[in-house]
Amino acid sequence: MKKALFMILLSTGFVPAAQSQSPHVLIVKDSGKIVLANPVNQTYMIRTKSNKVYLPAMLNKHFMKDGLTVVFEGTVDTARLKRVRLAGIPINIDKIKKQ
């Protein structure tokens, strides 16, 4: 089961951390565009070129610009993804910069 989940996550673009704190943490390095998902509550997401959608937990105000192209690195807690349907993959952004 774990091997199958690993293969699925690997094929979707996740890169496992070499020395992660938890077996449920994956490090993602990618680029994409910032998209304003909900203007009412100012929810932003990052849509990558491969059409993956990430929901940053706390995005810096400097990057809250619809259409801004960014390069980012962050961690995804895969334990939180079980049996949950979200508009995107929740991610904690560790590094981000304009491209």
NUMIZA-735144 format. One record per atom (N, C-alpha, C): x, y, z; residue number from 0. Coordinates in steps of 0.1 Angstrom, whole numbers, plus 2048, in hexadecimal, padded with zeros to 3 digits. Last residue first. Layout:
N
+-----+-----+-----+------+
:  c1 :  c2 :  c3 : resi :
+-----+-----+-----+------+
:   X :   Y :   Z :  NUM :
...
+-----+-----+-----+------+
***
This chain:
99
+-----+-----+-----+------+
:  c1 :  c2 :  c3 : resi :
+-----+-----+-----+------+
: 860 : 95C : 794 :   98 :
: 868 : 957 : 789 :   98 :
: 86A : 961 : 77F :   98 :
: 863 : 963 : 7B7 :   97 :
: 85D : 966 : 7AA :   97 :
: 866 : 960 : 79F :   97 :
: 864 : 948 : 7CF :   96 :
: 86A : 954 : 7C9 :   96 :
: 863 : 956 : 7BC :   96 :
: 865 : 936 : 7EE :   95 :
: 85D : 93B : 7E2 :   95 :
: 864 : 947 : 7DC :   95 :
: 866 : 91C : 805 :   94 :
: 86D : 926 : 7FD :   94 :
: 865 : 929 : 7F1 :   94 :
: 852 : 90F : 813 :   93 :
: 85E : 911 : 81A :   93 :
: 866 : 91C : 812 :   93 :
: 82F : 90C : 817 :   92 :
: 83A : 912 : 80E :   92 :
: 846 : 915 : 817 :   92 :
: 81D : 8F0 : 81B :   91 :
: 824 : 8FB : 823 :   91 :
: 830 : 900 : 81B :   91 :
: 800 : 8E8 : 80A :   90 :
: 80E : 8E8 : 80A :   90 :
: 813 : 8F3 : 813 :   90 :
: 7E5 : 8D3 : 7FF :   89 :
: 7EA : 8DD : 808 :   89 :
: 7F9 : 8DC : 80A :   89 :
: 7DB : 8D1 : 7DE :   88 :
: 7E3 : 8CB : 7E8 :   88 :
: 7E8 : 8D5 : 7F2 :   88 :
: 7B8 : 8DB : 7D7 :   87 :
: 7C6 : 8DA : 7D4 :   87 :
: 7CE : 8D3 : 7DF :   87 :
: 79F : 8D9 : 7E0 :   86 :
: 7A1 : 8DF : 7D3 :   86 :
: 7AF : 8DE : 7CE :   86 :
: 79B : 8B9 : 7F0 :   85 :
: 79E : 8C7 : 7F0 :   85 :
: 79F : 8CC : 7E2 :   85 :
: 790 : 89F : 803 :   84 :
: 78F : 8A5 : 7F6 :   84 :
: 790 : 8B4 : 7F7 :   84 :
: 79F : 886 : 815 :   83 :
: 79B : 894 : 815 :   83 :
: 79B : 898 : 807 :   83 :
: 7AB : 86D : 81B :   82 :
: 79C : 86E : 81B :   82 :
: 798 : 87D : 81C :   82 :
: 7CA : 87B : 822 :   81 :
: 7C2 : 86F : 822 :   81 :
: 7B3 : 872 : 824 :   81 :
: 7DA : 891 : 826 :   80 :
: 7D3 : 88F : 819 :   80 :
: 7C9 : 883 : 818 :   80 :
: 7E9 : 891 : 83C :   79 :
: 7DD : 899 : 83C :   79 :
: 7D4 : 897 : 830 :   79 :
: 7FE : 882 : 835 :   78 :
: 7F5 : 87C : 83F :   78 :
: 7E8 : 884 : 83F :   78 :
: 80E : 892 : 826 :   77 :
: 805 : 889 : 81F :   77 :
: 7FC : 882 : 829 :   77 :
: 816 : 8B2 : 826 :   76 :
: 813 : 8A8 : 830 :   76 :
: 809 : 89E : 82B :   76 :
: 82E : 8C0 : 813 :   75 :
: 820 : 8BC : 813 :   75 :
: 81F : 8B1 : 81D :   75 :
: 842 : 8DD : 811 :   74 :
: 840 : 8D0 : 816 :   74 :
: 831 : 8CD : 816 :   74 :
: 853 : 8EF : 7F6 :   73 :
: 84B : 8ED : 802 :   73 :
: 849 : 8DF : 806 :   73 :
: 85D : 908 : 7DF :   72 :
: 861 : 8FB : 7E6 :   72 :
: 858 : 8FA : 7F3 :   72 :
: 858 : 918 : 7C0 :   71 :
: 856 : 916 : 7CE :   71 :
: 85B : 909 : 7D2 :   71 :
: 856 : 933 : 7AA :   70 :
: 85D : 927 : 7AD :   70 :
: 85C : 924 : 7BC :   70 :
: 83B : 944 : 799 :   69 :
: 844 : 942 : 7A4 :   69 :
: 84B : 934 : 7A3 :   69 :
: 829 : 95D : 789 :   68 :
: 830 : 951 : 787 :   68 :
: 83B : 94F : 792 :   68 :
: 80A : 96B : 78F :   67 :
: 818 : 96C : 792 :   67 :
: 81E : 95E : 791 :   67 :
: 7EE : 969 : 78D :   66 :
: 7F6 : 969 : 781 :   66 :
: 805 : 969 : 783 :   66 :
: 7E7 : 97E : 7A9 :   65 :
: 7E1 : 974 : 79F :   65 :
: 7EA : 975 : 792 :   65 :
: 7FA : 97F : 7C4 :   64 :
: 7F7 : 986 : 7B8 :   64 :
: 7F3 : 97C : 7AD :   64 :
: 808 : 97B : 7DE :   63 :
: 7F9 : 97A : 7DC :   63 :
: 7F5 : 983 : 7D0 :   63 :
: 822 : 97F : 7E5 :   62 :
: 81F : 975 : 7DA :   62 :
: 810 : 973 : 7D7 :   62 :
: 822 : 990 : 7FA :   61 :
: 829 : 994 : 7EE :   61 :
: 826 : 98B : 7E2 :   61 :
: 816 : 981 : 80F :   60 :
: 80E : 98B : 808 :   60 :
: 815 : 990 : 7FB :   60 :
: 81D : 95E : 80F :   59 :
: 822 : 96C : 812 :   59 :
: 81A : 976 : 809 :   59 :
: 806 : 946 : 818 :   58 :
: 80D : 94C : 80D :   58 :
: 811 : 95A : 811 :   58 :
: 802 : 92B : 829 :   57 :
: 804 : 939 : 82D :   57 :
: 80D : 93F : 822 :   57 :
: 7FB : 914 : 81A :   56 :
: 7F5 : 916 : 827 :   56 :
: 7F6 : 925 : 82B :   56 :
: 7F3 : 911 : 7F8 :   55 :
: 7FC : 915 : 802 :   55 :
: 7F6 : 919 : 80F :   55 :
: 7E8 : 8F8 : 7E6 :   54 :
: 7E2 : 902 : 7EE :   54 :
: 7EC : 906 : 7F9 :   54 :
: 7EE : 8EF : 7C4 :   53 :
: 7F3 : 8EF : 7D2 :   53 :
: 7EC : 8FB : 7D9 :   53 :
: 7E8 : 8DB : 7A9 :   52 :
: 7E3 : 8E7 : 7B0 :   52 :
: 7E7 : 8E5 : 7BF :   52 :
: 7F6 : 8D3 : 789 :   51 :
: 7F4 : 8D0 : 797 :   51 :
: 7F0 : 8DD : 79E :   51 :
: 7FD : 8D8 : 76E :   50 :
: 7EF : 8D9 : 773 :   50 :
: 7EC : 8D4 : 781 :   50 :
: 817 : 8DB : 768 :   49 :
: 811 : 8CD : 766 :   49 :
: 803 : 8CD : 76C :   49 :
: 81C : 8F4 : 770 :   48 :
: 81B : 8F2 : 762 :   48 :
: 815 : 8E4 : 75F :   48 :
: 806 : 8FA : 78D :   47 :
: 813 : 8F7 : 787 :   47 :
: 811 : 8F5 : 778 :   47 :
: 7F7 : 912 : 7A0 :   46 :
: 7F4 : 908 : 795 :   46 :
: 801 : 907 : 78D :   46 :
: 7F0 : 91A : 7C0 :   45 :
: 7FB : 91A : 7B7 :   45 :
: 7F8 : 90F : 7AD :   45 :
: 7D7 : 930 : 7CE :   44 :
: 7DD : 923 : 7CC :   44 :
: 7E8 : 924 : 7C2 :   44 :
: 7C8 : 944 : 7E8 :   43 :
: 7D0 : 943 : 7DC :   43 :
: 7D5 : 934 : 7DB :   43 :
: 7AC : 955 : 7F4 :   42 :
: 7B3 : 949 : 7F3 :   42 :
: 7BB : 947 : 7E6 :   42 :
: 79C : 96C : 7FD :   41 :
: 7AA : 96D : 7F9 :   41 :
: 7B2 : 960 : 7FA :   41 :
: 782 : 969 : 801 :   40 :
: 78A : 967 : 80D :   40 :
: 799 : 967 : 809 :   40 :
: 779 : 972 : 7E7 :   39 :
: 772 : 976 : 7F3 :   39 :
: 77B : 975 : 7FF :   39 :
: 788 : 966 : 7D2 :   38 :
: 78A : 974 : 7D5 :   38 :
: 784 : 979 : 7E2 :   38 :
: 797 : 949 : 7D0 :   37 :
: 78B : 94E : 7D6 :   37 :
: 78D : 95D : 7DA :   37 :
: 7AF : 945 : 7C1 :   36 :
: 7A4 : 93B : 7C1 :   36 :
: 797 : 940 : 7C6 :   36 :
: 7C5 : 954 : 7AE :   35 :
: 7BC : 958 : 7B8 :   35 :
: 7B0 : 94E : 7B7 :   35 :
: 7E3 : 943 : 7A9 :   34 :
: 7D6 : 945 : 7A4 :   34 :
: 7CD : 949 : 7B0 :   34 :
: 805 : 944 : 79E :   33 :
: 7FB : 947 : 7A9 :   33 :
: 7EE : 94A : 7A3 :   33 :
: 814 : 92A : 78B :   32 :
: 80D : 937 : 78C :   32 :
: 804 : 938 : 798 :   32 :
: 833 : 918 : 791 :   31 :
: 825 : 91A : 78C :   31 :
: 820 : 928 : 78D :   31 :
: 84A : 8FE : 799 :   30 :
: 847 : 90C : 796 :   30 :
: 839 : 90D : 790 :   30 :
: 858 : 8EB : 7B4 :   29 :
: 851 : 8EC : 7A8 :   29 :
: 850 : 8FB : 7A5 :   29 :
: 85D : 8D2 : 7CB :   28 :
: 864 : 8DD : 7C5 :   28 :
: 85E : 8DF : 7B7 :   28 :
: 853 : 8C4 : 7EA :   27 :
: 84F : 8C7 : 7DC :   27 :
: 857 : 8D3 : 7D7 :   27 :
: 857 : 8AA : 800 :   26 :
: 85C : 8B7 : 7FC :   26 :
: 859 : 8B9 : 7ED :   26 :
: 841 : 89A : 817 :   25 :
: 848 : 89B : 80A :   25 :
: 84C : 8A9 : 807 :   25 :
: 83B : 888 : 833 :   24 :
: 83E : 895 : 82E :   24 :
: 846 : 893 : 821 :   24 :
: 837 : 870 : 841 :   23 :
: 82B : 876 : 83A :   23 :
: 82E : 883 : 834 :   23 :
: 84C : 869 : 851 :   22 :
: 84A : 862 : 844 :   22 :
: 83F : 867 : 83C :   22 :
: 85C : 887 : 85C :   21 :
: 851 : 87D : 85D :   21 :
: 850 : 876 : 850 :   21 :
: 872 : 896 : 855 :   20 :
: 86F : 894 : 863 :   20 :
: 865 : 889 : 865 :   20 :
: 887 : 889 : 83A :   19 :
: 87B : 890 : 840 :   19 :
: 879 : 88D : 84E :   19 :
: 89F : 888 : 828 :   18 :
: 89F : 886 : 836 :   18 :
: 893 : 88E : 83C :   18 :
: 894 : 88B : 80E :   17 :
: 89F : 882 : 810 :   17 :
: 89F : 87E : 81F :   17 :
: 872 : 88C : 804 :   16 :
: 87D : 892 : 80B :   16 :
: 887 : 887 : 80F :   16 :
: 865 : 884 : 7E3 :   15 :
: 867 : 881 : 7F2 :   15 :
: 873 : 888 : 7F8 :   15 :
: 853 : 898 : 7CF :   14 :
: 861 : 894 : 7D1 :   14 :
: 863 : 891 : 7E0 :   14 :
: 837 : 895 : 7B9 :   13 :
: 83D : 897 : 7C7 :   13 :
: 84B : 891 : 7C7 :   13 :
: 82D : 88F : 7A1 :   12 :
: 836 : 89A : 7A2 :   12 :
: 83B : 89D : 7B0 :   12 :
: 81D : 879 : 79D :   11 :
: 816 : 886 : 79D :   11 :
: 820 : 892 : 79F :   11 :
: 82E : 864 : 7A2 :   10 :
: 82A : 866 : 794 :   10 :
: 822 : 873 : 792 :   10 :
: 830 : 865 : 7BD :    9 :
: 83C : 868 : 7B5 :    9 :
: 838 : 86B : 7A7 :    9 :
: 817 : 85D : 7C5 :    8 :
: 81C : 86B : 7C8 :    8 :
: 828 : 86E : 7C0 :    8 :
: 817 : 843 : 7BB :    7 :
: 80D : 84D : 7B7 :    7 :
: 812 : 85B : 7B9 :    7 :
: 82C : 838 : 7CA :    6 :
: 82D : 838 : 7BB :    6 :
: 823 : 842 : 7B5 :    6 :
: 822 : 83A : 7E4 :    5 :
: 82F : 841 : 7E0 :    5 :
: 82F : 842 : 7D1 :    5 :
: 80C : 829 : 7E2 :    4 :
: 80A : 838 : 7E5 :    4 :
: 816 : 840 : 7E1 :    4 :
: 81A : 811 : 7DF :    3 :
: 810 : 816 : 7D4 :    3 :
: 80E : 825 : 7D6 :    3 :
: 827 : 80F : 7F7 :    2 :
: 82F : 80F : 7EA :    2 :
: 826 : 815 : 7DF :    2 :
: 813 : 80D : 809 :    1 :
: 81C : 818 : 809 :    1 :
: 823 : 81A : 7FC :    1 :
: 808 : 7F4 : 800 :    0 :
: 800 : 800 : 800 :    0 :
: 809 : 80D : 800 :    0 :
+-----+-----+-----+------+
***
